[in-house]
Amino acid sequence: MTYAKAAKQVDVRVLKRRLWDILTKQPAAEVRQGDPVDFQVVIQQLRTGDGASLHDLSVHLCFICLLHLANEHGLTVTGVEDMNRLLVGV
């Protein structure tokens, strides 16, 4: 197993802004207004979106930022019965 040899820095403000944009500006084909968004979809959009090197982001850092956004904006984060996904209600 290989480990990172240098610490990576992530601008949390930018990450939270990108997360918020993804959550609030979902294309109509993927989700209707008010429907919960799958956290896996959010992660995929973060990694494929434009911007500074987001391919190095970890899921746990994105989740922590999501929890901050949930606290600030009153979002709901719920799990499904088999505990393999998270749904974010905006």
Sequence and secondary structure as in RCSB ss.txt:
>XXXX:A:sequence
MTYAKAAKQVDVRVLKRRLWDILTKQPAAEVRQGDPVDFQVVIQQLRTGDGASLHDLSVHLCFICLLHLANEHGL
TVTGVEDMNRLLVGV
>XXXX:A:secstr
    SS     HHHHHHHHHHHHHS  TTT  TTS EEHHHHHHHHHHSSSS GGG  HHHHHHHHHHHHHHHT 
EEEE TTSS EEEE 
